[in-house]
Amino acid sequence: MDRFGEEQVKQLCEILSDKKALDIVAIHVGDKTIVADWFIIASGRAVPQVRALCDDLENKATELGMMCKRKEGYAEGRWIVLDYGFALVHIFHPEEREYYNMERLWENGENVLHFEN
């Protein structure tokens, strides 16, 4: 598996973990799509936490030299996507995460990193 950006992915996941995100996974998708090499998926407990996770991630990632190119979904706070080029970070409200079940679509058992908080 190509591991481009794996250290940066781990840093992003640690930021989410430190802010108490739930069920954090990083899925290497570089061989399945051209949009990014990694998808990071995490959940917040409610809309305010989803937004807080997004805010904290943007601030701390910038301090580490990772710039967010694009952000979608912040106003609604139910599914926020942050585009870091090498990785798309998906921060879900629990209901949306269950409904879309992105892990089912992208993981194959060998391309997943799980993070505990």
N, C-alpha and C positions, 0 to 999 in steps of 0.2 A: 504494500500500500504506500502510495506517495504521501509523505508526511509534511509537505510544505505548510508552514505556518503552525505546526503543532505546538510549539512553545507559546506563541501568541494566543492560540486557542485556549491553552491551559491557563494563561493569565486572565483572559476574559472570563473563563468559568470560575476562577478563584474570586474575581470581583463579585460575580453574581452570588457565589456561595457565601462570601463575607456579609452580604446584604440579606441573607436568609432566603434566597430563591429556592424553589422546590424542584426536585426531579431534574437536575441539570444533566444533559447529555450533549456530547459533541459527536457528530456523525460525519465521517469523511465521505464526501459526495463528488470529489473531483473526477472520478471515472464515470460518473452518471449524468453530470450536467456541466454546462459551461458557466453558469451564473456565479459559482463560488466553489472553493475546494472543501469548505466545511460548512455545516449547519450546526449552530448551537441552539439548543431548545431548553427553555426553562419556564417555570411558572411562578406567578405571584398569587397570593391568597385572595386578593381583591383588586379592583381598579387602582386605588391609590398606591398599593404596593407595586403593581405592574409598572406604573409611571415612575415610582421611586427607584425601582431596579434600573429602568432605562436611564434616568438622570444620573445615577451613580456610575453606571457603566460608561456613559459618554464622558463624564468628567475624569474618571480614573484612567480610561483607555487613552484619552488625549494626553494625560500626564506621561503615559508610557510611549507616546509617539504614534499611536494608532488613531487615525482620523476617520470619523464616520462620514461616508460619502453621501448617504441618503437615509432618511428615517420616515417610516410610514406607520400610521395607526395610533399615534400618541394621543390625539384628541379624544378618541373613543376609549383607549386604555384597555382594550380587550385582547388585542393581538398587535404588538408593536414589533416591527422589523427594523433592524439596524444593519446597514450594509457597510462592512469594513473592507470590501474588495475580496480578500481571501476567505472571508467568512460572513455569512448572514446569521445574525443573532435574532431568534424568535422568542419574544417574551409574551407568554400567554396568560390569560385569565383561565382558571381550571376548566370551565365549561367549553371554551373554544379549543383548548388543547385536546380534550377528550374527543370532541366532535371531529376535528381535522386529523388527529392521530398521525402526525407527520413521521414519527418513528417507524410506523408500519410501512410507509411508502418508501423510506430511504435506507433503513438499516438492513444489513444482511448477516449480522452475527459477528462479523470480523472487522467492521468499520466503525465501531462505537467506542467512545470513551465515556465512562460514567463518573460523576463527581458527587461526593457526599458533602453535606454541610452540617 
